[in-house]
Amino acid sequence: MGPRMHPEGEFLREGEGFAMEDAARVEIEAVLDDVAEHLLEFGKKKSNLIPILQMIQQRHAYLPAEAIGMVADYLGMASCEVYGVATFYNQFRFNPPGKHPIKVCLGTACHVRGGEIILENFERKLGIREGETTEDREFSVERVACVGCCALAPVAVVDDSVQGHMAPSKVEGIILGFQIEKEKRQRGKDGSDGEEEP
């Protein structure tokens, strides 16, 4: 069951069934507190649904399921109605974006030159599907329409960097590069590598 509104206007959350790590729980609680605060800026009319969803998306980069439940309760709607509206529009995300967002172009030029294969390679390498985020929140993958680099097709945008002439081996190299950088940062934090860099 989703969050319920107290008669005096305070949002109550049920903690049952949470199987989240403490950090994730704290993050969701902060998001819900923020949403509860900003919901009061909107009237309780159903016509405010899209502006409310846009506000949450803008402030938090995605729509957590718990926030959808909170919005539904606030507007007197079923959660499935809110979810139905949100899934109709491409602008809304339902998973938190990764630290390194990957957008694979599937516009006409990229599609013809193997964009789907590139998307499948990112999905396979990261163990997630399009629209999802890795458990460690390092990566998220999504398909996008044309990014305007048709001469470089197939194209992926990694972070904000355009990667042209993509191939499966390039997918491997991009992911490996991030893993190496992460390991270097970790060794630097631990101070345990004992080697001097040239």
Contacts in CASP RR format, 6 or more apart in sequence:
PFRMAT RR
TARGET T0000
AUTHOR 0000-0000-0000
METHOD contacts of the structure
MODEL  1
MGPRMHPEGEFLREGEGFAMEDAARVEIEAVLDDVAEHLLEFGKKKSNLI
PILQMIQQRHAYLPAEAIGMVADYLGMASCEVYGVATFYNQFRFNPPGKH
PIKVCLGTACHVRGGEIILENFERKLGIREGETTEDREFSVERVACVGCC
ALAPVAVVDDSVQGHMAPSKVEGIILGFQIEKEKRQRGKDGSDGEEEP
1 14 0 8 1.000
2 13 0 8 1.000
2 14 0 8 1.000
2 66 0 8 1.000
2 69 0 8 1.000
2 70 0 8 1.000
2 72 0 8 1.000
2 73 0 8 1.000
2 79 0 8 1.000
3 11 0 8 1.000
3 12 0 8 1.000
3 13 0 8 1.000
3 14 0 8 1.000
3 32 0 8 1.000
3 66 0 8 1.000
3 69 0 8 1.000
3 70 0 8 1.000
3 73 0 8 1.000
4 11 0 8 1.000
4 12 0 8 1.000
4 14 0 8 1.000
4 73 0 8 1.000
5 11 0 8 1.000
5 12 0 8 1.000
5 73 0 8 1.000
5 74 0 8 1.000
6 12 0 8 1.000
10 36 0 8 1.000
11 32 0 8 1.000
11 36 0 8 1.000
11 70 0 8 1.000
11 73 0 8 1.000
13 29 0 8 1.000
13 32 0 8 1.000
13 66 0 8 1.000
18 25 0 8 1.000
20 28 0 8 1.000
28 64 0 8 1.000
28 66 0 8 1.000
31 60 0 8 1.000
31 64 0 8 1.000
31 66 0 8 1.000
31 67 0 8 1.000
32 64 0 8 1.000
32 66 0 8 1.000
32 67 0 8 1.000
32 70 0 8 1.000
34 59 0 8 1.000
34 60 0 8 1.000
35 56 0 8 1.000
35 59 0 8 1.000
35 60 0 8 1.000
35 67 0 8 1.000
35 70 0 8 1.000
35 71 0 8 1.000
36 70 0 8 1.000
38 55 0 8 1.000
38 56 0 8 1.000
38 59 0 8 1.000
39 52 0 8 1.000
39 70 0 8 1.000
39 71 0 8 1.000
39 74 0 8 1.000
41 55 0 8 1.000
42 48 0 8 1.000
42 51 0 8 1.000
42 52 0 8 1.000
42 55 0 8 1.000
44 74 0 8 1.000
44 75 0 8 1.000
44 76 0 8 1.000
45 75 0 8 1.000
46 75 0 8 1.000
46 77 0 8 1.000
48 75 0 8 1.000
49 71 0 8 1.000
49 75 0 8 1.000
49 77 0 8 1.000
49 82 0 8 1.000
49 85 0 8 1.000
50 85 0 8 1.000
50 89 0 8 1.000
52 71 0 8 1.000
52 74 0 8 1.000
52 75 0 8 1.000
53 63 0 8 1.000
53 71 0 8 1.000
53 82 0 8 1.000
53 85 0 8 1.000
53 86 0 8 1.000
53 92 0 8 1.000
54 91 0 8 1.000
56 63 0 8 1.000
56 67 0 8 1.000
56 71 0 8 1.000
57 63 0 8 1.000
57 91 0 8 1.000
57 92 0 8 1.000
57 93 0 8 1.000
60 67 0 8 1.000
60 96 0 8 1.000
61 93 0 8 1.000
61 96 0 8 1.000
61 97 0 8 1.000
62 92 0 8 1.000
62 93 0 8 1.000
62 94 0 8 1.000
62 95 0 8 1.000
62 96 0 8 1.000
62 97 0 8 1.000
63 86 0 8 1.000
63 92 0 8 1.000
63 93 0 8 1.000
63 94 0 8 1.000
64 96 0 8 1.000
65 94 0 8 1.000
68 79 0 8 1.000
68 82 0 8 1.000
68 83 0 8 1.000
68 86 0 8 1.000
69 79 0 8 1.000
69 82 0 8 1.000
71 77 0 8 1.000
71 82 0 8 1.000
72 78 0 8 1.000
72 79 0 8 1.000
72 81 0 8 1.000
72 82 0 8 1.000
75 82 0 8 1.000
86 92 0 8 1.000
86 94 0 8 1.000
87 94 0 8 1.000
93 131 0 8 1.000
94 131 0 8 1.000
95 131 0 8 1.000
95 132 0 8 1.000
95 133 0 8 1.000
95 140 0 8 1.000
96 133 0 8 1.000
96 137 0 8 1.000
96 140 0 8 1.000
97 133 0 8 1.000
97 140 0 8 1.000
98 133 0 8 1.000
98 134 0 8 1.000
98 137 0 8 1.000
98 138 0 8 1.000
98 139 0 8 1.000
98 140 0 8 1.000
99 137 0 8 1.000
99 138 0 8 1.000
99 139 0 8 1.000
100 138 0 8 1.000
100 139 0 8 1.000
100 140 0 8 1.000
100 158 0 8 1.000
100 159 0 8 1.000
100 178 0 8 1.000
101 139 0 8 1.000
101 140 0 8 1.000
101 142 0 8 1.000
101 157 0 8 1.000
101 158 0 8 1.000
101 159 0 8 1.000
102 122 0 8 1.000
102 139 0 8 1.000
102 140 0 8 1.000
102 141 0 8 1.000
102 142 0 8 1.000
102 156 0 8 1.000
102 157 0 8 1.000
102 158 0 8 1.000
103 141 0 8 1.000
103 142 0 8 1.000
103 143 0 8 1.000
103 144 0 8 1.000
103 147 0 8 1.000
103 156 0 8 1.000
103 157 0 8 1.000
103 158 0 8 1.000
104 110 0 8 1.000
104 115 0 8 1.000
104 118 0 8 1.000
104 119 0 8 1.000
104 122 0 8 1.000
104 130 0 8 1.000
104 141 0 8 1.000
104 142 0 8 1.000
104 143 0 8 1.000
104 144 0 8 1.000
104 154 0 8 1.000
104 155 0 8 1.000
104 156 0 8 1.000
104 166 0 8 1.000
105 115 0 8 1.000
105 143 0 8 1.000
105 144 0 8 1.000
105 145 0 8 1.000
105 146 0 8 1.000
105 147 0 8 1.000
105 148 0 8 1.000
105 149 0 8 1.000
105 153 0 8 1.000
105 154 0 8 1.000
105 155 0 8 1.000
105 156 0 8 1.000
105 157 0 8 1.000
106 115 0 8 1.000
106 116 0 8 1.000
106 119 0 8 1.000
106 143 0 8 1.000
106 144 0 8 1.000
106 145 0 8 1.000
107 145 0 8 1.000
107 146 0 8 1.000
108 146 0 8 1.000
108 150 0 8 1.000
109 146 0 8 1.000
109 150 0 8 1.000
109 151 0 8 1.000
109 153 0 8 1.000
109 154 0 8 1.000
110 118 0 8 1.000
110 146 0 8 1.000
110 150 0 8 1.000
110 153 0 8 1.000
110 154 0 8 1.000
110 155 0 8 1.000
112 153 0 8 1.000
113 153 0 8 1.000
113 154 0 8 1.000
114 154 0 8 1.000
115 153 0 8 1.000
115 154 0 8 1.000
115 166 0 8 1.000
117 154 0 8 1.000
117 168 0 8 1.000
118 154 0 8 1.000
118 156 0 8 1.000
118 166 0 8 1.000
118 167 0 8 1.000
118 168 0 8 1.000
118 171 0 8 1.000
119 130 0 8 1.000
119 141 0 8 1.000
119 143 0 8 1.000
121 168 0 8 1.000
121 171 0 8 1.000
121 172 0 8 1.000
122 141 0 8 1.000
122 156 0 8 1.000
122 171 0 8 1.000
122 175 0 8 1.000
123 129 0 8 1.000
123 130 0 8 1.000
123 141 0 8 1.000
125 171 0 8 1.000
125 172 0 8 1.000
125 175 0 8 1.000
126 134 0 8 1.000
126 139 0 8 1.000
126 141 0 8 1.000
126 175 0 8 1.000
127 134 0 8 1.000
128 134 0 8 1.000
128 139 0 8 1.000
128 140 0 8 1.000
128 141 0 8 1.000
129 141 0 8 1.000
130 141 0 8 1.000
130 142 0 8 1.000
130 143 0 8 1.000
131 140 0 8 1.000
131 141 0 8 1.000
131 142 0 8 1.000
132 140 0 8 1.000
132 141 0 8 1.000
133 139 0 8 1.000
133 140 0 8 1.000
134 140 0 8 1.000
138 178 0 8 1.000
138 182 0 8 1.000
139 175 0 8 1.000
139 178 0 8 1.000
144 157 0 8 1.000
147 155 0 8 1.000
147 157 0 8 1.000
147 162 0 8 1.000
148 155 0 8 1.000
149 155 0 8 1.000
149 162 0 8 1.000
149 164 0 8 1.000
152 162 0 8 1.000
152 164 0 8 1.000
152 165 0 8 1.000
153 164 0 8 1.000
153 165 0 8 1.000
154 164 0 8 1.000
154 165 0 8 1.000
154 166 0 8 1.000
155 162 0 8 1.000
155 163 0 8 1.000
155 164 0 8 1.000
155 166 0 8 1.000
156 162 0 8 1.000
156 163 0 8 1.000
156 164 0 8 1.000
156 166 0 8 1.000
156 171 0 8 1.000
156 174 0 8 1.000
157 163 0 8 1.000
158 174 0 8 1.000
163 170 0 8 1.000
163 174 0 8 1.000
187 193 0 8 1.000
END
